[in-house]
Amino acid sequence: MNKKAQRVGGAKAIITGNTDPKTSTWLQQGARNPGAMTGKQKRDRIRDRVRYDFDLRLIAAIKKAARSEDIDTSFSQFAEILLTVAMAQFLDGKLKSYFGIDNRNLSNSLRFRFDYELPDEIEQVAAYGAVDGAV
């Protein structure tokens, strides 16, 4: 057996054929054999991956700051730290001015009621993340 080949065992191997859709769904949602998982698969299993709809200028600024000489870390780790600090400030009531009546509009989505405007600081952040000074 090739050591680099992915280990697959039990009923998991029959997913490739024409199986009943409910059986296929059940097999895909079932628990995997931890012994057959790589270390990375085990670590990824315990964390959630998310996607946020951010202003592209903000993403560029965060990436630039994360790769700066002082910080030099991954984009996701730096963003996680920023979100944690902002969440702590929110819990302390320091961000109430951003979520006031003046900064919100009714949302077109059925999932939530309001859309909030970006804070004035977005222009400063956008200027930092701009490539060659273009905003």
Secondary structure, 3 states (H helix, E strand, C coil): CCCCCCCCCHHHHHHHCCCCHHHHHHHHHCCCCHHHCCHHHHHHHCCCCCCCCCCHHHHHHHHHHHCCCCCCCCHHHHHHHHHHHHHHHHHCCCCHHHHCHHHEEECCCCCCCEEECCCCCHHHHHHHHCHHHCC
